[in-house]
Amino acid sequence: MSSRSLTVLHPAFRSKAEQFLEAAYQAGLDVLVYCTMRTFDEQTMLYAQGRTVPGKIVTNAKAGQSAHNYGLAFDGAPLIGGKIAWDDHPHWLLYGQVAKQIGLEWAGTWVSFKEYPHIQLPNWEQLKPKDNPNVNP
C-alpha cells in the first residue's frame, strides 16, 4: 500500500510539501495527503488499471516513470466538511494556485492527462537515482 507519510518524501520535496500544506491551511484549505511514496510494484498495478485489468485509467506512468516512485510527488485533495471534494469544486483551483505559489507543479494544468490530486517537484527527474534506475528507494 502506498505511503501517506511526508517523512518518506525526498528531502528536496518534503520541505516544499510541508510549505504547501501550511500555505493551503492559511488560504482556508483543509488538505488530505493520501499518497506519497509508491513502490514500483504499486505503480505497475496502477498502470495496468484500465489497460489489462478492469477500471478507469488513472496514470500514464509506468514503474520508474512516476515521481511517486522516488518520493518526489504526492496526491492530495481538499476536504469540505471532512469529505474529499472529488467533484469539480472551486477548491481544486485554489489547491493548484497554492502549489504554484510554493514552486510546485500541479497536474491539474497538464494538457494530455489532468490529475487534480497530483503535485510534484518540477524537474524531479534530475533527482532520480542515475546509478541504478530500477532500485526503488
Summary of the structure (lengths in Angstrom):
residues: 137
radius of gyration: 14.6
end to end distance: 15.2
largest distance: 45.9
contacts: 388
relative contact order: 0.19
helix: 37%
strand: 17%
